[in-house]
Amino acid sequence: MRIDAAATEQERVAAVREVKGVRQPSGEEISAGGVVWHHGRVLVLRNFRDEYIFPKGHLEPGETAEQAALREVAEEAGLLATIVSPLPDTTYSYQKVGGGWQNKRVHWYNMRVATDQVKVDGVEIKWGAFLPPEEVAGRLTHALDRYLLEQSLAMMQDHAN
């Protein structure tokens, strides 16, 4: 089966699932993250794989999704954020390093911060900055993140009014 280079991430996952012999994902990994705003600009990070992303990560035992999202923003960008509102969850499947597929659900939140002084660790996250939303949209690696940015922008404009 040929997958077009312009296909969305969801289309690629669906195409892979159609191939005979591919194991369907089992279980669901839960993560949380934030679309972080500072005076009309959005935080974008570049990770060690050179992907442009929003901060996110897994939940620690006993942690709520909100707590995990705030912790991930602090760990990955060195920022103390405040949650403004929830965003739609995203779900996708990825191929694990040892083989097989994993379902993942990410709980997302709109957030605000008081400072734009991003501090990355230089290992997991190589770079981060607050940029205008249209520039962030052009940099984001994954289609689901661009969708999330659109949703976030609409909601944050509603909160401003």
N, C-alpha and C positions, 0 to 999 in steps of 0.2 A: 504494500500500500504506500502511495506517495503522499507526503504531507507538504502542502504548499508553505513556502517560507513566510508568507504574509498571514498565515492562519493564526487565529488567536490562541492563547494558551489553553482555553477550554476546548477548542476544536482539536488541538493536538492531543490532549489527554483523551478525548472521546475517540479519536482515530486509533490511538494506541490500544485502547480497550477493545476495539473491534478485531484486532489481530488475533488469530487463533493461537492458543497456547500461552497467551499472556495471563498471568495470574491476576485475579482481581484483588484490589486492596482489602485488607481486613483491619478492623479496629479503626480508631480515629485518634490522632494526635491533636492535642489542644494547645494553642498558643494565643498570645494577646499582644497588641501593639497600638501605636498611636500615630495619627497624623497631627503633627505638632506645629502650631502657628505662633508667630511673633510679629505683630504689627503688619498684617497682610502678607507676610512671607511664610513659606512652608519649609520645614526641615527635610532635607534629603541626605541620605548617607550613601557612601560607596564602600562595599564590603571587600573582603579579601579575594573574592572571585571577580572583582571589578563590576559587580552588579549595583545599580542605583536602586535603593530600597527605602522603605520607612522602617523605623525601629520596631522590632518585634522579637518574641522568643517564647519558650515553653513556660508553663506554670510550674512553680515549685510546689512540693507537697503542702497542702493546707492553705494555699494562696488563692485568692479570687482572681478572676480575669482582670478586674480593674487594678488590683495590686500588682499583678504581673506586668501589665502594660506600663504602669508608672515606673516600676523597677527597671524594665528594659530600656526605657528612655533615659533613665539615670545612668545605667551601666554603659549603654552604647554611645550616648551623646553628652554625658556629664551634666544633664539638665534636670531640674526639679520642675515637673509639670503639674498642671491642674486639669482634671477631666472636665470638659464642657458638655459633651453629649456622646451617647453611643453612636456608632456607625454600623452599617450592615456587616454581618460576618462574611468572610470569604472562605470558600472551600476549594480544595484542589488535591490532586494526587501526585506524588513524586516517587521516583525510583530510588530505593535505598542503596547505600554503598555496597552492602553485601548481596544485593539482588532482592527482588520482590518489590511490591508497591505499598505505599503508605498513604492513607487518607489524612488530610490535615484540615482543621477548622481554625480560623484565626478570628478572635473577637477584637474588633477595632474600636477606637475612641478618638473623637476630636479632643485636642488638648491645646492649652495655652501655656506659655512660659513668660517669665518676666525679663529674661536676658537672652541675647542671641549668641552668647559666648559658648560655642560648641567645643567639647573636649573629648576626642576619640582616643582609643587605646593604641591605635596604629597597628594592631595585629588583626583582630576580628573585623574591626571597622577602620578603614584607612583614611577616610575623609568625611567631613560633614559640613553643611552650611545651610543657612536660610536663604531661599531664593524666591522670586515671584512664582506664583502657581503655574503660569504658562511655561516657564523655563523648567520647573520640576517635571511637568507633564512630558516635556521633550526628552528628559534624561531617564525617567523611570524605565527599568528593564522589563518589567512584567506588566502585561495588559490588565491584570486584576488590580494592580496598584494604581494604574491610570484611572480605572473605573472608580476606585476608592477615593482618589483625589477629586474627581468630579462630584461625587456624593458629599464629600467633606466641604468643598467650596460652596455648594448650594446651601448646606446646613449652616455654615459659618456666616454666610450672607444673611440668612434668616435671623440668626442670633444678634447680628449687628443692628438690625432694624427694630 
